[in-house]
Structure formats: structure tokens, C-alpha cells
Amino acid sequence: MKHAILLQLIAAMRGAGPVRVVETHAGAGLYDLEGDIARRTGEAEAGIGRLMAAETLPAPLEAVRQAVAAENLKGGLRFYPGSPVFSLRALGPSDSYRGYELRPDDVATLRHLMRARTLGKGKPTAEAVEGDGYAALAETLRGGELVLIDPPYERGDEYEQVVQAAAICITRRAALAVWAPIKDLETLDALTRRIEALNPSHFALAEVRLRPLANPMKMNGSAMLLIDTPPVDAEAVCAWVAETCGEAGAVGRAETLVG
């Protein structure tokens, strides 16, 4: 869901001049689905594995499939790209990507991936910065960027940081896409209410609930909060993911909250 919406946002913004993508939690950029963690969780089989095997897909998810296939030229499904790689594949020669990451090893991996994907004509410029992406927003945003926030939500103040970042993006007139987990309805509702209180011009919520929200200790789904972004077809994406990857009672939907 996240990457299908990200690709749509980049495409929607390209007609208004150079696209500048800023990501606060960039990660390593590419993930080995045969690694120990991926094998143990089985998430790839239940998610991207089903997408790659589907006969037909909504156009935004077909774009995801093509990007993933391009990272697995030998066939099969060994590698899954993160948001930096999806972004670089979608951006053009006048566009740019800047990703922040705190882990030095992930920054080194990301820089290596970027070099391979930005050499030659027709490629965007890109940089990986070791540092706090939240702090960088206040220091570097000029306006007009597409900001992606996809944190691990391991810090106690993560939701507060997201709200503060949203306030900065709204003030600086940057488009913002925030990924958030869905464990219980109260936490997601509290986050959306706080962002609504910031008075964005436009605010949409896309969500996939993979199962009924009966156990708040489980990862029951995920949401994308789209603040002052161009409109995208999130409804079809969420509905397909819920129907194909969810359990009984799964729900996928998108709604405009402001604007």
C-alpha cells in the first residue's frame, strides 16, 4: 500500500516542476527476503508474494510489481526494494531524493545502492544523510517537497514527533505522506485528530485493516496519512490489499478528512 501510493504521488507531482523527495527514515534501501528475519515472519509470502503472483492488479500495484521485478532480474523474489529505491526508479533527471537515516551501516548500504541507480544520463540526483530526519525538516525544507515519514514507532515520543513534523510541512507548504501502524483504533484516531487540528488544506487517510482490531498487541494493519498531497487512487490499492492479504473481516478504504 505504502509504495503504491508513493509512486502515485511522485507521478502526480512531476507535472509541476522538479520533484524533491525527502525521507526521514530511509533505512537500507533494499531487503533480502531470504534473510533470517524475513523467513521467520513469513510476511513476504503473505504480502508481496501474493502481489507478484496475481493475474491482474490495479494500475498502482502493477507499478509496484514492475519495480520489484526490476530488482530481481534473475527471476524469483529474492529482494524487495525500500522507499528510496522505489523513489529513484520513479524520479527523472531533474528530480532529487534525500534520505536521512541514523544507523551508519544502513547509510553505507543506501549510498552504495544510490550510486548504482544515479549513474548515467536521465537519472535523478540522490544523497543519503546520516542523521535525524525529524530535526532536518525544520532546518532544510524550502517548500514544495514530497516528505515521506515511515518510522519504526519504537520511541515513546514517535507520534508526537510525527505531529510536529506535520506542522512543519504544513507551514513550509510541503506535501507529506506518513505511514502508521494500526494496532487499535484509538491510537490512529488520536493521531488523525491532532493532524486535523493543524488545519491542513487537504488531509486524506488510506488504511488497510488486515483483521478486526480485537488484539491491540498485534500489528493489525497499516495506514497512510496524506497531508497536502495531490489526489491519488488509494481506494483501489487498499481494497485489493485487504481482500488479497487480509483475514476474514479485513477492510481496505480511503477517505478525505479535510478539503
Rosetta blueprint (number, residue, H / E / L):
1 M L
2 K H
3 H H
4 A H
5 I H
6 L H
7 L H
8 Q H
9 L H
10 I H
11 A H
12 A H
13 M H
14 R H
15 G H
16 A H
17 G L
18 P L
19 V L
20 R E
21 V E
22 V E
23 E E
24 T L
25 H L
26 A L
27 G L
28 A L
29 G L
30 L E
31 Y E
32 D E
33 L L
34 E L
35 G L
36 D H
37 I H
38 A H
39 R H
40 R H
41 T H
42 G L
43 E H
44 A H
45 E H
46 A H
47 G L
48 I H
49 G H
50 R H
51 L H
52 M H
53 A H
54 A L
55 E L
56 T L
57 L L
58 P L
59 A H
60 P H
61 L H
62 E H
63 A H
64 V H
65 R H
66 Q H
67 A H
68 V H
69 A H
70 A H
71 E L
72 N L
73 L L
74 K L
75 G L
76 G L
77 L L
78 R L
79 F E
80 Y E
81 P E
82 G L
83 S H
84 P H
85 V H
86 F H
87 S H
88 L H
89 R H
90 A H
91 L L
92 G L
93 P L
94 S L
95 D L
96 S E
97 Y E
98 R E
99 G E
100 Y E
101 E E
102 L L
103 R L
104 P H
105 D H
106 D H
107 V H
108 A H
109 T H
110 L H
111 R H
112 H H
113 L H
114 M H
115 R H
116 A H
117 R H
118 T H
119 L L
120 G L
121 K L
122 G L
123 K L
124 P L
125 T E
126 A E
127 E E
128 A E
129 V E
130 E E
131 G L
132 D L
133 G H
134 Y H
135 A H
136 A H
137 L H
138 A H
139 E H
140 T H
141 L L
142 R L
143 G L
144 G L
145 E L
146 L E
147 V E
148 L E
149 I E
150 D L
151 P L
152 P L
153 Y L
154 E L
155 R L
156 G L
157 D L
158 E H
159 Y H
160 E H
161 Q H
162 V H
163 V H
164 Q H
165 A H
166 A H
167 A H
168 I H
169 C H
170 I H
171 T H
172 R H
173 R L
174 A L
175 A E
176 L E
177 A E
178 V E
179 W E
180 A E
181 P E
182 I E
183 K L
184 D L
185 L H
186 E H
187 T H
188 L H
189 D H
190 A H
191 L H
192 T H
193 R H
194 R H
195 I H
196 E H
197 A L
198 L L
199 N L
200 P L
201 S L
202 H L
203 F E
204 A E
205 L E
206 A E
207 E E
208 V E
209 R E
210 L L
211 R L
212 P L
213 L L
214 A L
215 N L
216 P L
217 M L
218 K L
219 M L
220 N L
221 G E
222 S E
223 A E
224 M E
225 L E
226 L E
227 I E
228 D L
229 T L
230 P L
231 P L
232 V L
233 D L
234 A H
235 E H
236 A H
237 V H
238 C H
239 A H
240 W H
241 V H
242 A H
243 E H
244 T H
245 C H
246 G L
247 E L
248 A L
249 G L
250 A L
251 V E
252 G E
253 R E
254 A E
255 E E
256 T E
257 L E
258 V E
259 G L
